[in-house]
């Protein structure tokens, strides 16, 4: 029923429907015609660029979220590391406290302080870094708990050290004194024959040792049971000592009285130590073992909070990255589909007009060369403009071909005339080239002669310069020789003076030798007198005679040596005198040599001056010859240039003739090619 209603209505209004459809088609075509290729490309690529911008914005936003999340996670990880390090330091402190309770050593305190410094540093960093209210509250709890824990440990140290001081300074010395006192009473009683007193003292010593044993157990175990048992044994010991003192006589009364005083002091020391132990146990039970786990619980809460926040940040980053990835994938797929559709639409609107223009160009290039056909230019886009200007171009080519066809005929006739004129000019150029070659040959011979003269003059100038240089070098050598001979003369004079001084020293040595000879003579006389006196002394002077004989021999050897030295000195003086005479002669010869060398130097200086004048004249001759050679060379070059220009002109004429011939052939070929185009 609905179909029957619709169909008659459609048929009844058929004319109106067709009119509306045509109007819409015309409107769409108008819109389509208004869109140029540039606008189509701009719209297509603009949409793609917009999509890329959206993708970039989404990527940047996702990257920022991821970066922020990673930074937050990095901060949380740092806080977790700080918390773990603080927890480790706390555990170390608690372990050191337990070690201190067992060992009571300084090493445990040092380890506690080291871990304490690390814990406080980490705690301060956490306080500066944390902003979460829950974690800040937990840090406040940790700070308060640690303050109480630290104070408790300080009090614990005082209690432990007080306990140790009481044990070392009171309990142990009093116990040792009691043992020695009671043991002395036993020994004294046995020695005095007081057996009953000795037995009572021995019983007291037994009770004392038993009480001390329970005290030691209490010291080691710190239990109330051992403490009460130790008090009971001490009370029993005091009771026994009092009964023994009541039954004792003489020295036993004082001995048991002193034992009672000592055991009472021991009991007081035990009570004092018990106070420290109770304080220690109270601190451990009510503070150390309370605040330590409490701090650990706070730290654990912070660690769990940080871990949860890190997990939340990871989820946030993952969600942001996943959302960005989905958005990027969707936009990318849409961009691909849109780009392919846009490319197909633009290609369909561009390819057909371009194919039409291509076919026309191919027909002109490879077909009949028909220049009368045109392409459709009724398009408002760039292809319509291209078709319009293609038609203008073909029309211009058509007109140009017409003009070329007319000009080709004129060029052919002109080329024939140029070829004839070129042959006549070429003949005249050949005659001119022959004459120019003869002139160039003559000029080259003259230039060669002038060049040889210039070279010889230059060689003479160089030889003159070398002679002047050698003379100058000779003058320098002579000057150096004069200076060297003057130096030798000075050295000879100094040597003569030194040799003269040597002769004087020899004379002084001769005088000294004379003195030594006199001393030797006196020594011989003294030795002779000593020998005479020794002979007079008989047996007692025999040793003195031996000494005198040795002295005489020594004097003879000295005299002999001085004679040899004197002979040597005389020979030296003789040689010195000769050397002085020879040096004087050498000095005179050196003076003569200096004079002759100076004369030779003057002669060489005169030679140098003459050589320089000759060199100057030769250089003037060489300069003139070089100028003549340069002028000849310039003339030769000018003639050669003329010859070259003539040759080039002749070659140009030949080339012009050949070109005219080729131009005539090309004109004919051009006429043939122009004939291939259809112009009408």
C-alpha positions in Angstrom: 0.0 0.0 0.0 2.7 2.5 0.7 4.4 1.7 -2.6 1.2 2.4 -4.5 0.9 5.8 -2.8 4.4 6.8 -3.4 4.6 5.8 -7.1 1.6 7.9 -8.3 2.9 10.9 -6.4 6.2 10.5 -8.1 4.7 10.2 -11.5 2.3 13.0 -10.8 5.2 15.4 -10.0 7.6 14.1 -12.6 8.3 17.5 -14.2 9.1 19.2 -10.9 11.4 16.3 -9.8 13.3 16.5 -13.1 13.7 20.3 -12.7 15.0 20.0 -9.2 17.5 17.3 -10.2 18.8 19.3 -13.1 19.3 22.4 -10.8 21.2 20.3 -8.3 23.3 18.8 -11.0 24.1 22.3 -12.4 24.9 23.5 -8.9 27.3 20.6 -8.3 29.0 21.1 -11.6 29.3 24.8 -10.9 30.9 24.0 -7.5 33.1 21.4 -9.1 34.1 23.8 -11.9 35.1 26.5 -9.4 37.5 24.2 -7.6 40.9 24.5 -9.3 43.6 21.9 -9.2 45.5 24.0 -6.7 42.4 24.3 -4.4 41.7 20.6 -4.7 45.3 19.8 -3.8 45.3 22.4 -1.0 42.1 21.0 0.4 43.3 17.4 0.2 46.8 18.0 1.6 45.3 20.6 4.1 43.0 17.9 5.5 46.0 15.5 5.7 48.1 18.1 7.4 45.2 18.8 9.8 45.1 15.1 10.6 48.8 15.0 11.1 48.5 18.0 13.5 45.8 16.2 15.4 48.1 13.1 15.6 51.0 15.3 16.7 48.9 17.0 19.4 47.6 13.6 20.6 51.2 12.2 20.6 52.6 15.2 22.4 49.8 15.1 25.0 50.3 11.4 25.5 54.1 11.9 25.7 53.7 14.6 28.2 51.4 12.4 30.3 53.9 9.6 30.0 56.8 11.9 30.8 55.0 13.3 33.9 54.1 9.8 35.0 57.7 8.6 34.5 59.0 11.6 36.4 56.5 10.9 39.2 57.6 7.2 39.2 61.2 8.3 39.3 60.5 10.5 42.3 58.6 7.7 44.0 61.5 5.3 43.3 63.9 7.7 44.9 61.6 7.9 47.9 61.3 4.2 48.0 65.1 3.9 48.0 65.3 6.5 50.8 62.7 4.5 52.7 64.5 1.2 52.2 67.8 2.8 53.2 66.1 4.3 56.3 64.5 0.9 57.2 67.9 -0.8 56.7 69.5 1.8 59.0 66.7 1.2 61.6 67.2 -2.5 61.5 70.9 -2.0 61.9 70.3 0.2 64.9 68.0 -2.3 66.5 70.5 -5.0 65.8 73.2 -2.9 67.4 71.0 -2.3 70.4 70.6 -6.1 70.8 74.3 -6.6 70.5 74.9 -3.9 73.1 72.5 -5.6 75.5 74.5 -8.8 75.1 78.1 -7.6 74.7 78.0 -4.1 76.4 80.7 -3.0 74.0 81.7 0.3 72.3 81.6 -1.2 68.9 77.8 -1.7 69.1 77.4 2.0 70.1 79.6 3.1 67.2 77.6 1.0 64.8 74.4 2.4 66.3 75.6 6.0 65.8 76.7 5.3 62.2 73.3 3.8 61.4 71.6 6.7 63.3 73.3 9.3 61.1 72.2 7.5 57.9 68.6 7.2 59.3 68.4 10.9 60.2 69.8 11.9 56.8 67.3 9.8 55.0 64.5 11.0 57.3 65.3 14.7 56.6 65.4 14.0 52.9 62.0 12.3 53.1 60.6 15.2 55.1 61.8 17.7 52.5 60.4 15.6 49.6 57.1 14.2 50.8 53.9 16.2 50.3 51.3 13.5 50.7 49.4 14.2 54.0 49.3 10.5 55.0 53.0 10.1 54.4 53.8 13.4 56.2 51.8 12.2 59.2 53.7 8.8 59.1 57.0 10.7 58.9 55.9 12.7 62.0 55.2 9.5 63.8 58.6 8.2 62.7 60.3 11.3 63.9 58.6 11.2 67.3 59.1 7.5 67.7 62.8 7.8 66.8 63.3 10.6 69.2 61.9 8.5 72.0 63.9 5.5 70.8 67.1 7.5 70.7 66.5 8.9 74.2 65.7 5.4 75.5 69.0 4.1 74.1 70.9 6.8 75.7 69.2 6.0 79.0 69.9 2.3 78.3 73.6 3.0 78.0 73.5 4.8 81.3 71.7 1.9 82.9 74.1 -0.7 81.4 77.2 1.3 82.3 75.8 1.9 85.8 75.2 -1.9 86.2 78.7 -2.6 84.9 80.2 0.0 87.2 78.4 -1.5 90.2 79.5 -5.0 89.3 83.1 -4.0 88.8 83.6 -1.4 91.5 81.3 -2.8 94.3 80.0 -6.3 93.9 83.2 -8.0 92.8 85.6 -6.2 95.2 83.2 -6.7 98.2 82.7 -10.4 97.3 86.4 -11.0 96.9 87.1 -9.2 100.2 84.3 -11.3 102.0 85.8 -14.5 100.6 89.3 -13.6 101.7 88.1 -12.4 105.1 86.0 -15.5 105.9 88.7 -17.8 104.4 91.2 -16.1 106.7 88.9 -16.7 109.7 88.8 -20.4 108.8 92.6 -20.6 108.5 93.2 -18.6 111.7 90.7 -20.7 113.7 92.3 -23.9 112.5 95.7 -22.5 113.4 94.4 -21.5 116.9 92.8 -24.9 117.4 89.3 -23.4 117.6 87.6 -26.1 115.6 84.0 -24.9 116.3 84.9 -21.4 115.2 86.5 -22.8 112.1 83.4 -24.9 111.3 81.1 -21.9 111.7 83.4 -19.8 109.5 83.4 -22.6 106.9 79.6 -22.7 106.9 79.5 -19.0 106.5 81.9 -19.2 103.5 79.7 -21.9 101.9 76.6 -19.7 102.3 78.6 -16.7 100.9 79.7 -18.6 97.9 76.2 -20.0 97.2 74.8 -16.4 97.4 77.5 -15.2 95.1 76.7 -17.9 92.6 73.0 -16.8 92.4 74.2 -13.2 92.1 76.4 -14.2 89.1 73.4 -16.0 87.6 71.3 -12.9 88.0 74.1 -10.8 86.4 74.2 -13.1 83.4 70.5 -13.8 83.0 68.9 -10.7 84.5 65.9 -12.8 85.7 63.8 -11.9 88.8 63.9 -15.5 90.0 67.7 -15.4 90.3 67.6 -12.1 92.0 65.1 -13.3 94.6 67.1 -16.4 95.2 70.3 -14.4 95.6 68.5 -12.2 98.1 67.4 -15.2 100.1 70.9 -16.7 100.1 72.3 -13.4 101.2 69.7 -13.1 104.0 70.5 -16.7 105.1 74.2 -15.8 105.1 73.6 -12.7 107.2 71.5 -14.8 109.6 74.1 -17.4 109.9 76.9 -14.9 110.5 74.9 -13.2 113.2 74.3 -16.5 115.0 77.9 -17.3 114.7 78.9 -13.9 116.1 76.5 -14.5 119.0 78.2 -17.8 119.8 81.7 -16.7 119.2 84.3 -15.5 121.7 87.4 -13.5 121.4 88.6 -12.6 117.9 85.7 -14.5 116.4 83.2 -11.8 117.4 85.1 -9.1 115.5 85.7 -11.4 112.6 82.0 -12.3 112.2 81.0 -8.7 112.7 83.3 -7.6 109.8 81.8 -10.4 107.7 78.3 -9.1 108.5 79.3 -5.6 107.4 80.7 -6.8 104.2 77.7 -9.0 103.3 75.4 -6.1 104.1 77.4 -3.9 101.7 77.3 -6.6 99.2 73.5 -6.8 99.6 73.2 -3.0 99.1 75.4 -3.2 96.0 73.1 -5.9 94.7 70.1 -3.7 95.2 71.8 -0.9 93.4 72.7 -3.1 90.5 69.1 -4.4 90.5 67.9 -0.9 90.1 70.0 -0.4 87.0 68.8 -3.8 85.7 65.2 -3.0 86.3 65.7 0.4 84.5 67.4 -1.5 81.6 64.6 -4.0 81.4 62.0 -1.3 81.6 63.6 0.7 78.8 63.9 -2.4 76.6 60.4 -3.6 77.3 58.5 -0.4 77.3 60.4 1.8 74.9 63.1 0.0 72.8 60.9 -2.9 71.9 57.9 -0.6 71.5 59.2 2.3 69.4 61.4 0.2 67.2 58.6 -1.9 65.7 56.4 1.2 65.6 58.9 3.1 63.5 59.2 0.0 61.3 55.4 -0.1 60.9 55.3 3.6 59.9 58.1 3.0 57.4 56.2 0.1 56.0 53.1 2.2 55.6 55.1 4.8 53.7 56.6 2.1 51.5 53.2 0.6 50.7 51.8 4.1 50.0 54.6 4.9 47.7 54.3 1.5 45.9 50.5 2.0 45.5 51.1 5.5 44.1 53.8 4.2 41.7 51.3 1.5 40.6 48.6 4.1 40.0 51.0 6.3 38.0 52.0 3.3 35.9 48.3 2.6 35.2 47.7 6.2 34.4 50.6 6.3 32.0 49.6 3.0 30.4 46.0 4.3 29.9 47.2 7.6 28.5 49.6 5.9 26.1 46.9 3.3 25.0 44.4 6.1 24.4 46.9 8.1 22.4 47.8 5.0 20.4 44.1 4.2 19.6 43.5 7.9 18.5 46.6 7.9 16.4 45.7 4.6 14.7 42.1 5.8 14.0 43.3 9.1 12.6 46.0 7.4 10.5 43.6 4.9 9.0 41.1 7.7 8.2 43.9 9.8 6.7 45.0 6.9 4.5 41.4 6.4 3.2 40.8 10.1 2.7 44.2 10.5 0.9 43.5 7.6 -1.5 40.0 8.9 -2.3 41.3 12.5 -2.8 44.1 11.2 -5.0 41.7 9.2 -7.2 39.3 12.2 -7.6 42.1 14.6 -8.4 43.7 12.1 -10.8 40.5 11.6 -12.7 40.0 15.3 -13.2 43.5 15.9 -14.4 44.5 12.9 -16.5 41.8 13.3 -19.3 42.7 16.9 -20.3 46.4 16.1 -20.1 45.9 13.0 -22.3 44.1 15.3 -24.9 47.0 17.8 -24.9 49.5 14.9 -25.1 47.8 13.4 -28.1 47.8 16.8 -29.9 51.6 17.2 -29.1 52.3 13.6 -30.3 50.3 14.3 -33.6 52.4 17.5 -34.2 55.7 15.7 -33.4 55.2 12.3 -35.0 52.1 12.6 -37.2 51.2 14.9 -40.1 52.3 18.1 -38.3 48.8 19.5 -38.4 48.9 23.0 -36.8 45.2 23.7 -37.5 43.7 21.6 -34.8 43.0 23.0 -31.2 42.2 21.5 -27.8 39.3 22.2 -25.4 40.0 25.2 -23.3 36.5 25.7 -21.7 37.7 24.8 -18.1 38.1 27.3 -15.3 40.9 25.4 -13.7 44.7 25.3 -14.5 44.1 22.7 -17.2 41.7 25.1 -19.0 44.5 27.8 -18.8 47.0 25.2 -20.0 44.7 24.3 -23.0 44.2 28.0 -23.8 47.9 28.7 -23.9 48.6 25.5 -25.8 46.3 26.8 -28.5 48.0 30.1 -28.4 51.4 28.4 -28.7 50.3 26.3 -31.7 48.9 29.4 -33.4 52.2 31.1 -32.8 54.1 28.1 -34.2 51.9 28.1 -37.2 52.6 31.8 -37.9 56.3 31.2 -37.2 56.5 28.3 -39.7 54.9 30.4 -42.3 57.6 33.1 -41.8 60.3 30.5 -41.7 59.1 29.1 -45.0 59.3 32.5 -46.6 62.7 33.3 -45.1 64.2 29.9 -46.1 63.9 30.9 -49.8 65.7 34.2 -49.2 68.5 32.5 -47.2 69.1 30.0 -49.9 69.7 32.7 -52.6 71.9 34.8 -50.2 74.0 31.8 -49.3 74.9 31.2 -52.9 76.1 34.8 -53.3 78.1 34.6 -50.0 79.9 31.5 -51.2 81.1 33.2 -54.4 82.4 36.3 -52.6 84.2 34.2 -50.0 86.2 32.4 -52.7 87.6 35.7 -54.0 88.5 37.0 -50.5 90.3 33.7 -49.7 92.6 34.0 -52.8 93.7 37.6 -51.7 94.3 36.4 -48.2 96.6 33.6 -49.3 98.9 36.1 -51.1 99.1 38.4 -48.1 99.9 35.5 -45.8 102.9 34.5 -48.1 104.4 38.0 -47.9 103.9 38.3 -44.2 105.7 35.0 -43.7 108.9 36.4 -45.4 108.9 39.5 -43.2 108.5 37.4 -40.1 111.5 35.2 -41.1 113.8 38.2 -41.5 112.7 39.7 -38.2 113.3 36.4 -36.4 116.9 36.2 -37.7 117.6 39.7 -36.4 116.0 39.0 -33.1 118.1 35.8 -32.7 121.4 37.8 -33.3 120.4 40.5 -30.8 119.4 37.9 -28.2 122.8 36.2 -28.6 124.6 39.5 -28.0 122.4 40.1 -24.9 123.2 36.6 -23.5 126.9 37.1 -24.0 126.8 40.5 -22.3 124.8 38.9 -19.4 127.4 36.1 -19.0 130.2 38.7 -19.0 128.3 40.7 -16.3 127.9 37.5 -14.2 131.6 36.6 -14.5 132.5 40.2 -13.5 130.2 39.9 -10.5 131.8 36.6 -9.6 135.3 38.1 -9.8 134.2 41.0 -7.7 132.7 38.6 -5.1 135.9 36.5 -5.1 138.0 39.6 -4.6 135.7 40.7 -1.8 135.9 37.3 -0.2 139.7 37.5 -0.5 139.7 40.8 1.2 137.6 39.3 4.0 140.1 36.4 4.3 143.1 38.8 4.4 141.4 40.9 7.1 140.7 37.7 9.1 144.3 36.7 8.5 145.6 40.0 9.8 143.3 39.7 12.8 144.5 36.1 13.4 148.2 37.1 13.1 147.7 40.0 15.5 146.1 37.6 17.9 149.1 35.2 17.5 151.4 38.2 18.1 149.6 39.0 21.3 149.7 35.3 22.4 153.4 35.1 21.6 154.1 38.2 23.7 152.1 36.6 26.6 154.0 33.3 26.1 157.3 35.2 26.2 156.3 36.9 29.4 155.2 33.6 30.9 158.5 31.9 29.9 160.4 34.8 31.4 158.5 34.4 34.6 159.3 30.7 34.4 163.0 31.5 34.2 162.7 33.7 37.3 160.9 30.9 39.1 163.7 28.6 38.1 166.2 31.0 39.6 164.2 31.1 42.8 164.1 27.3 42.9 167.9 27.4 42.5 168.2 29.6 45.5 165.9 27.3 47.4 168.0 24.3 46.4 171.1 26.1 47.7 169.4 26.5 51.0 168.4 22.8 50.9 172.1 21.9 50.2 173.2 24.0 53.2 170.6 22.2 55.4 171.9 18.8 54.1 175.5 19.8 54.9 174.5 20.9 58.4 172.6 17.6 58.8 175.7 15.7 57.8 177.8 17.5 60.4 175.1 16.9 63.0 174.9 13.2 62.1 178.8 13.0 62.4 178.8 14.7 65.8 176.0 12.4 66.9 178.0 9.3 65.7 181.0 10.6 67.7 178.9 11.1 70.8 177.3 7.6 70.3 180.8 6.1 70.1 181.8 7.8 73.3 178.6 6.5 75.0 179.6 3.0 74.1 176.9 0.4 74.5 174.2 2.9 75.5 174.7 5.0 72.5 174.4 2.3 69.9 170.8 3.0 69.1 171.6 6.7 68.9 174.4 5.8 66.5 172.0 3.9 64.2 169.7 6.9 64.1 172.6 9.2 63.4 173.7 7.0 60.5 170.1 7.0 59.1 170.0 10.8 59.3 173.4 11.0 57.6 172.1 8.8 54.8 168.9 10.8 54.4 171.0 14.0 54.2 173.2 12.5 51.5 170.0 11.4 49.5 168.6 14.9 50.0 171.8 16.5 48.8 171.9 14.2 45.8 168.3 14.9 44.9 168.8 18.6 45.2 171.8 18.3 42.9 169.6 16.5 40.3 166.9 19.1 40.7 169.5 21.9 40.3 170.7 20.3 37.0 167.2 20.1 35.8 166.4 23.7 36.7 169.6 24.8 34.9 168.5 22.9 31.8 165.0 24.5 32.1 166.5 27.9 32.4 168.7 27.3 29.3 165.7 26.1 27.3 163.6 29.0 28.7 166.1 31.5 27.5 166.1 29.9 24.1 162.4 29.9 24.0 162.2 33.6 24.9 164.7 34.4 22.1 162.7 32.3 19.6 159.4 33.9 20.6 160.9 37.3 20.2 162.0 36.3 16.7 158.5 34.8 16.0 156.9 38.0 17.2 159.0 40.0 14.7 158.1 37.6 11.9 154.4 37.9 12.8 154.6 41.7 12.7 156.1 41.5 9.2 153.3 39.0 8.2 150.7 41.4 9.5 152.2 44.3 7.5 152.3 42.2 4.3 148.7 40.9 4.9 147.5 44.5 5.3 149.2 45.5 2.0 147.5 42.5 0.3 144.2 43.6 1.7 144.6 47.1 0.2 145.5 45.5 -3.2 142.4 43.3 -3.1 140.2 46.3 -2.2 141.5 48.1 -5.3 140.8 45.0 -7.4 137.2 44.8 -6.0 136.6 48.5 -6.9 137.9 47.9 -10.4 135.8 44.8 -10.8 132.7 46.7 -9.7 133.3 49.4 -12.4 133.8 46.8 -15.1 130.6 44.9 -13.9 128.6 48.2 -14.1 129.8 48.8 -17.7 129.0 45.2 -18.7 125.6 45.5 -17.1 124.9 48.7 -19.1 125.9 46.8 -22.3 123.7 43.9 -21.3 120.8 46.2 -20.6 121.1 47.8 -24.0 121.3 44.4 -25.7 118.3 43.2 -23.8 116.3 46.3 -24.8 117.3 45.6 -28.5 116.4 42.0 -28.1 113.0 42.9 -26.5 112.3 45.4 -29.4 113.2 42.7 -32.0 111.1 40.2 -30.2 108.2 42.7 -30.1 108.6 43.3 -33.9 108.7 39.6 -34.5 105.6 39.1 -32.4 103.8 41.8 -34.3 104.7 40.3 -37.6 103.6 36.9 -36.3 100.4 38.4 -35.0 99.8 39.9 -38.5 100.5 36.5 -40.1 98.2 34.8 -37.6 95.5 37.3 -38.2 95.9 36.8 -41.9 95.8 33.1 -41.4 92.7 33.4 -39.2 91.1 35.7 -41.8 91.9 33.3 -44.5 90.5 30.4 -42.4 87.5 32.6 -41.6 86.9 33.2 -45.2 87.2 29.5 -45.9 84.9 28.7 -43.1 82.5 31.5 -44.3 82.5 29.9 -47.7 81.9 26.5 -46.2 79.2 27.9 -44.0 77.6 29.6 -46.9 77.5 26.3 -48.7 76.1 24.6 -45.6 73.7 27.4 -45.2 72.4 26.8 -48.7 72.0 23.1 -48.0 70.3 23.9 -44.6 68.0 26.3 -46.4 67.0 23.6 -48.8 66.6 21.2 -45.9 64.5 23.8 -44.0 62.3 24.2 -46.9 61.8 20.5 -47.0 61.0 20.4 -43.2 58.6 23.4 -43.4 56.8 21.6 -46.1 55.9 18.8 -43.7 53.7 21.1 -41.6 50.0 21.6 -42.5 49.4 25.4 -42.3 46.1 25.8 -44.1 
